Amino acid sequence: MKPNPLTLSFVATLVLSTLPVGAQSYSVSYTSGGNWNTVYAQGFSTFLGASPDPGLTTGATVDLTGFQFFKSGNSDSAANIQLAIFNTMYPNLTGLTTGSSALVGLSANTIASTAPFNTGDAMTFNFNNLALSYGSDYSAYFVNVGTDGSITPVLVSALTANYSLESDNNYHPVPNYGTDSQFQYTTGNFISGGFLSAFSYAGDANFNAMLTVPTPEPGTWALMGLGLGTLLGAKRIRK
């Protein structure tokens, strides 16, 4: 069967239009809180509140390049702080190590102390394109990492959600990242029985997670080009 020139032209246009022009960047964040606190962690999603919307399907790979918390006016005693990303908001914090199955990765940098930061300053932790799954939930914990690979959560000064008295006569975070019952998206400053205790009604710490959509490796584009060349070559031979 002779290839249709219009079909070949369409395929060529499609391939060329999908050539990478640089990784697509987006972020998920919550920055509405003004309360001074010290906290251990924050839960987040790779898609909830994504801006701009990367238009991905669930399960697609995205890379975490940076994660920011924002300094509050409270002082803390934490030193040599790294950020650990876990695949759950509530990993077992007893006996935690770099070999724990819940650990996804550690920040590439360490913050010696939060003392030099002013209230409201971003405390930025960098990641070497840590692969995450689009549509999945994760948590970011302030930690100390020992030379033996032990991981210890530490309390760090950070801004958290404002709370407002609502119609049920309870104080709720306003606004909230997620809903009041989504405790996979929350912060906490207390550990009980080896697990984090969440803020009431899933209140949050201010945070900003910076992500990119990875582009295919050069070999992938070479294979696509080879396939296109084969189609065009077949057209010439059959002529």
N, C-alpha and C positions, 0 to 999 in steps of 0.2 A: 504494500500500500504506500502510495507516494505521500510524503509529509506535506501538509497544507502550509504554504508560505506564511499565511496569516497566523497560524498556530505557532510556528517557529518564531515569528516576530513578537508575538505575545509573550512566549516563554523568555525570550531574550530581554524584553522590557521588564518582566517580573524579576528576573535574576538581578539585573542591573539596579533596579529600584530598591532592592533589599541589601545592597552593599553597605557595610557599616560606615557611618560618618562620625563615630565616636560613641562611647558608652552613654546610655540614657540615664540621667540622674533623677532621683526623687527623694522625698523624705516623709517620715511620719513623725508627728510631734504633738506635744501638749505644752503650752507655755503661758497658761492663763492664771496660774497660782501665784500668790504673793505671801503666803505664810512662811515664816522662818522655822526650819526644822533641821534635824539630822536624820538621815535614813540609810537603809541598807541597799535598796533595790527599786527597780521599776519594771513592770511588765509591759510588753508592747507587741504589736502585730506588724507584719511586713506589708499589710494591705489596708488596715483600718486607718482612715484619714490620710491615705497616700496622696501627695501633692507634688507635681502633677500626677494624675492617674496614669500609670505606665501601661495600662491596657493589657495586662498579662493574665494568663489562665492559672488557676490554682495548681501549685506544684512546680511552677517554673522557678528556675534558680535566679536568685538575686544576691548581690554582694554587699555586705555591710562594710562601709569605708570609714565611718566615724560615728561616735555617739557622744552627746553632750548632756550634762546636767548643769544646773545653774546655781551658783553659790548663794546661800542665804546669809543672814546677818549673824547666825549662830556660829560659834567657834567649835572646832572638833579637835580631837587628839590623833586622828588618823595620819599615818605616814606611809610613804612608798605604796601608793594606791594604784592598783590596776583594775580594769573592768572585765568581769567574766560574763560571758553570754551562755545562758542555759536554755535547754529546750522545754523548760517548764517554769512556771512562776514559783513553784514550791519544791525545789530539790531538797533532798535530805542533806542538811548542812553539817551533820555529825560525821566526822572522818572524811570530809570532802578532800579530794586530791585532783591533780591534773589528769588522772586516769579515770575519773568518774564518768559513767556513761551519760549523765545529764549535761556534762560540759560540752559546749559547742566550740568555744575558743576564747582566747584571752587577748586583751588589747596589746598592741605592739609597744606602746609607751607606758611609762609609770609617772604618776604625779607625786612628787616628793612630799608636798604639803599643800593644803588649801589656803594657808595663811596669806600668800601673796595676792589672792583673788579678792576683788571687791564684791560687795553684794550685787547680785544680778549678773556677774561675769559668767561666761560659758566655761565650763571645765571640760575640755575636749579629750576624748580617748580615741586613738586611731587604730584602725584594723586593716590588715593586709588583704582586702577583698575576701572577708570571711563569708563563705557560701551559706546562705539561708534559703528557705523555701517560701515562695510567695503564697500567702494565705495561711501561714502558720504563726503560732504564738511563741514568744520567747521572753526571757527576762534578762536584765542587766544588773549585776551585783557589784558593788564596791568590795574589793578583796585585797588581802595580802597573800602573796604566794611565797612559800618557804623554799629554801634550797632543796628540801626533800620532796618537793611537789605538793606539799599540803596547802590547802586553800582555806583561808579564814575570812568570813565576811566582816566588814568594818563599817561603823557609822560615819557618814560624811555629811557635812553641812550642805543643804540643798533646799531650794524653794519648793513648796508643795501647795496643793489646791486650797482655795478659799472655801469655807463652809458657810452655808446660809440656812436659817431656820425655815423649814418648809411647812406645808399644810398639815402634815402628819405630826407636827410638833417635834420633829427630829432634825438634826443638822445634817445636811447633805452637801457633798462637793458640787459647786456650781461655778463653771460648767464641769463636765467630767469627760475623761477619755474612755469611751465605751459607756456602759450603763452602770447604774448603782449596784447591779447584781453580777457584773462581770469581774470577778475577783482574779481573773488571769491578767487583768490590766489594773494594777494598783501599786502602791508603795507600802512600806512598813518600817518601823523603827524598833521592833521588839521580836526576839526569837524565843520560841517556847517549844520544848521537846525536840529540838533540832530542826524546826520549820519556822519560816517567817510568819508573823502575825500581821494580817493586812489592816490597813486603815479602814475605818468604818465606811460603808457604802462605796467601797473600791476607790477611795480618793487617791490622787496621783501626785507624783513629783513632776516638776517641769522637766521636759526632756526633748531631745531632737535626735532622731536616728537618721543617718545619711546613708542612702543606698544607691546602687547602680544596677542596671540591667546589663550583664556581660554580653559582649559581642562574640560571635563564633570565632574559633581559632582560624588562622590563615589557611590551614589545611582543609577546613570545611569549605571555604570559598573556592579553593583550588579544585576540589571535587565537583562543586556546582559548575564551575567554569568548564571542567572537562566534560561534564554531562551535556552542557550546552554545545560545546564544540563537536561532540559526537553526533548530536542531532543535526547540526548544520552540515557536518561532513557527510552524513547519510543522505541528506537532501541533494548534495552535489553529486555523489556517486550514482544515485538513482536517476539523475538527469542524464 
